[in-house]
């Protein structure tokens, strides 16, 4: 019993010590001593539970600290990402504004170019008509002189196209477009193949330009004829 009392006193469990101190007489002390060991074991069990709870609380606290640090780090990353997104958005907005301004400038330049191109076509048309009139002054009206080129050296397909386009007249003129000559080539194609001689009425030059156009666009006169027959033009 003395060992139990000393143990209760030294280990500090208040409940076990009170069991001994509060005894009223020797018999009561003996009865209390019977259950003292159980009381001490109970106190020790409670202390173990409290220690486990304390350790668990410490672990939870550490986990909360880690979670809080992770949250702060995540917030920092999110703020940085948002800042980057805002920066990219600002750059895109600036790029869009610059692109819109450039498109507007190009649109204005294109409109001016179309205007100048139309005026240039008009002037070329006037010059071309003047040359035709001068070349055909003694051969009939501007719509065609009635003169025919020698097509004996052409293939059957070439002759077919030329006869359907101009009837072999090197001055044949389409009043609704810039088509002119044996193959009724448009002004752009005549300038491409004849250069400054685009208004020529020379049969040889016109035939050469006609053949060059057919070769570049269709490969052969036979293919050009087939396209003409399918579409009514070539």
C-alpha positions, 0 to 999 in steps of 0.5 A: 500500500505504501508503494501504491501511495508513493507511486500515486504521489510521484507520478502525479495522478490526482485521482489516485492520490485522492483515493488514499488521502480521503480515507477516514479510517484504516478499514476505509483505507484498505477498501480504497487500496483494493481499487487504487491500482484500477484507478491508477490504471484508469488515470494512466489510460486517460493520460495516454488518450490525452497524449494521443489526442495532443499528438493528433492535434499537433499533426492536424495543426501541422497539416493546417499550416501546410495547407495554408502555405499551399493556399498562399502559394496557389494564390500567388501563382493564380495572381501571376497567371492572371497578370500574364493573361492580362498582359497577353490580352493587352498585347493582343488588343494593341496588335488588333488595333495596329492590324485594324489600322493597317487594314484600313490603310490597305483598304484606302490604298486598294480603293485608290489603286482601283481608281487609278487602274480604272483610269489607266484602263480607260486611257489605254482603251482610248489609245487602243481605239485611236490606233485601230481607227488609224490602222483601219481608216481606209479599210472600213468601220472600227468594228471590223475591216472585213480583211481576213488573215491567211489561216492556212498554217493553222491547225483545225482546232486553231482555225475553228476557234479563230473563225468562231471568235473573229472570222479571221479578221485582225481588227475584229472588236468586241464593243462590250469588252476589251477583246480584240483581234483574231483570238479576241484576247482581252487587253491584259492578255494582249499586253502580256504577250504583245507588250507595247504592240497590244493594239497591233493588227498584224496577222502574224503577231496576233496569231503568235499571241493567240497560240501563246495564250492557248498554250499557257492556259490549255496546253493544246488548241484541241483542249481550248476548242473543247472548253469553248464548245462546253462553255461558249468561250475560252 
